[in-house]
């Protein structure tokens, strides 16, 4: 279905009077697909902080999911589908547990890959460290408890989840795809190559062992929204 939709897009967008791209990288893709440059306008995604308010305290959320005391928590927010790179994240997280055996991962979202991801965790003995929270109506409840948020996608336009995490001063590690480098720059987050579990593991370790860097990235991320 996705391939069909993409083909229809390429056919129909040529007849549009105006085409909105959410990033410069998407603008280039549209140009490459035959859309005239003067038809394309870049309008970056935005977030409404009035609608991003936690409905519960960070303490109650951590307690509900069994996250104890000073236990570090890494979050991933997104649909559980192949292009989002969750399996690469879990492989990187498995290596991270060799250094930080008590760290937990919390995956927000649902989708066709959930069973595959859960089976990977069971097969590799990390199911006690990985929480599948499913679809959540109020994601703001979780940004406030993440020590680090990871975006391991293979492809993106301009991901709102990165902007939302930045609003909560949550440090972000994201793959350098699509429009992500247009919002993560100037030391307001960390970029890694897509499909590179070693780089992802190294950067998670880097942030977990350096509180000062983690706080600094979170603050700069929030500042870069304005």
C-alpha positions in Angstrom: 0.0 0.0 0.0 2.8 2.4 0.9 4.5 1.9 -2.5 1.2 2.5 -4.2 0.6 5.7 -2.3 4.1 6.9 -3.2 3.5 6.2 -6.9 0.2 8.1 -6.7 1.9 11.0 -5.0 4.5 11.3 -7.7 1.9 11.3 -10.4 -0.6 13.7 -8.8 1.8 16.2 -7.2 3.0 17.3 -10.6 -0.5 18.8 -11.2 -0.7 20.7 -7.9 -0.4 24.5 -7.8 1.7 24.4 -4.6 3.4 21.6 -2.8 4.5 21.9 0.9 7.6 20.1 2.1 8.3 19.8 5.8 12.1 20.0 5.3 14.8 21.0 2.8 15.7 17.4 2.3 12.1 16.6 1.3 12.1 19.5 -1.1 15.1 18.0 -2.8 13.4 14.6 -3.1 10.3 16.3 -4.6 12.5 18.1 -7.1 14.2 14.8 -8.0 10.8 13.3 -8.6 9.9 15.9 -11.2 8.1 18.6 -9.2 9.1 22.1 -10.3 11.2 24.0 -7.8 9.0 27.1 -7.9 6.0 25.1 -6.8 7.6 23.8 -3.6 7.4 25.7 -0.3 9.2 24.5 2.8 7.2 24.8 6.0 8.8 23.1 9.0 6.6 21.0 11.3 5.7 22.7 14.5 4.5 21.7 17.9 1.9 23.2 20.2 3.2 23.2 23.7 -0.3 23.9 25.1 -1.3 20.4 24.0 1.9 18.8 25.4 1.1 18.7 29.1 1.7 15.6 31.3 -1.5 14.3 32.8 0.4 12.5 35.6 3.6 13.1 37.6 6.9 11.6 36.5 7.1 9.7 39.8 3.7 8.0 39.2 4.6 7.1 35.6 7.9 5.6 36.7 6.3 3.7 39.5 3.5 2.3 37.1 6.2 0.8 34.8 8.4 -0.5 37.6 11.3 1.9 37.0 13.1 2.2 40.3 15.0 5.0 42.0 17.9 6.2 39.9 17.4 3.6 37.2 18.1 5.2 33.8 15.5 5.1 31.1 15.9 5.3 27.3 12.8 6.1 25.3 11.8 5.4 21.7 8.6 6.9 20.3 7.1 5.9 17.0 5.1 3.4 15.1 6.5 -0.2 15.3 7.2 -0.6 11.6 10.4 -1.6 9.8 11.4 1.9 8.6 11.5 3.2 12.2 14.5 1.0 13.0 13.4 -0.4 16.3 15.3 -3.7 15.7 18.5 -1.8 15.3 17.8 0.0 18.5 17.2 -3.2 20.4 20.4 -4.7 19.1 22.3 -1.6 20.2 20.5 -1.7 23.5 21.5 -5.3 24.0 25.1 -4.2 23.8 24.5 -1.3 26.1 23.3 -3.7 28.8 26.8 -5.2 29.0 27.9 -1.8 30.4 24.7 -0.7 32.1 22.8 -3.9 33.1 20.1 -2.1 35.0 19.1 0.5 32.3 15.6 0.1 30.9 14.1 0.9 27.5 10.5 2.0 27.0 9.0 1.8 23.5 5.9 4.0 22.9 3.8 3.0 19.9 2.3 0.0 18.2 2.4 -1.5 14.7 3.1 -4.6 12.6 6.6 -5.2 14.0 5.6 -5.5 17.6 5.6 -9.4 17.7 8.9 -9.6 16.0 10.5 -7.1 18.4 9.0 -8.8 21.5 10.3 -12.2 20.2 13.8 -10.6 19.7 13.8 -9.5 23.3 12.8 -12.9 24.6 15.2 -14.8 22.4 18.1 -12.6 23.6 17.1 -12.5 27.3 16.5 -8.7 27.5 12.7 -8.8 28.0 13.0 -7.7 31.6 14.8 -4.5 30.5 12.4 -3.6 27.6 8.9 -2.2 28.1 6.4 -2.2 25.3 3.9 0.5 26.4 1.8 0.4 23.2 0.0 3.4 21.8 -0.3 6.2 24.2 -2.8 9.1 24.0 -0.6 11.5 26.0 3.0 11.0 25.1 4.0 14.0 27.2 3.7 11.7 30.2 6.8 9.9 29.0 9.1 12.6 27.7 9.3 13.9 31.3 10.8 10.5 32.5 13.2 9.7 29.6 16.9 10.2 30.4 17.6 9.9 26.7 15.3 9.6 23.7 16.5 7.7 20.6 15.1 8.0 17.1 16.6 5.1 15.1 14.7 5.6 11.9 15.9 4.7 8.4 13.8 7.4 6.8 12.1 10.6 8.1 10.5 13.8 6.9 10.8 16.1 9.9 9.9 14.0 13.0 7.7 15.8 15.6 8.9 13.4 18.3 12.3 15.0 18.2 10.8 18.5 18.6 8.6 17.2 21.4 11.5 15.7 23.3 13.4 18.9 22.9 10.5 20.8 24.5 10.9 18.7 27.6 14.7 19.2 27.6 15.1 15.5 26.9 18.5 14.8 25.1 18.1 13.2 21.7 20.2 10.7 19.8 18.8 10.4 16.2 19.8 9.0 12.9 21.0 11.5 10.3 18.2 11.0 7.8 15.7 13.2 6.1 15.2 16.6 7.8 16.7 15.4 11.1 20.1 17.2 10.6 18.1 20.4 9.9 16.9 20.4 13.5 19.7 18.6 15.3 22.8 20.7 15.0 24.9 23.1 17.0 25.3 20.7 19.9 21.6 20.4 20.6 21.5 16.6 20.1 23.6 13.7 18.8 23.4 12.3 15.3 24.4 8.8 14.2 24.4 7.1 10.8 21.2 5.0 10.1 21.5 1.2 10.5 24.6 1.5 12.7 24.1 -0.2 16.0 27.7 0.3 17.1 27.4 4.1 16.8 24.1 4.0 18.6 25.4 1.9 21.5 28.5 4.2 21.8 26.4 7.4 21.9 24.0 5.9 24.5 26.9 5.0 26.7 28.4 8.5 26.1 25.2 10.2 27.5 24.5 7.8 30.3 28.0 8.2 31.7 28.1 12.0 31.4 25.3 13.8 33.3 26.7 17.2 32.4 26.6 16.5 28.7 23.1 15.0 28.9 21.8 18.1 30.7 23.6 20.4 28.3 22.1 18.7 25.2 18.6 18.9 26.8 18.9 22.6 27.5 20.3 23.5 24.1 17.6 21.4 22.5 14.9 23.4 24.3 16.6 26.7 23.4 16.8 25.8 19.7 13.0 25.6 19.4 12.7 29.4 19.8 
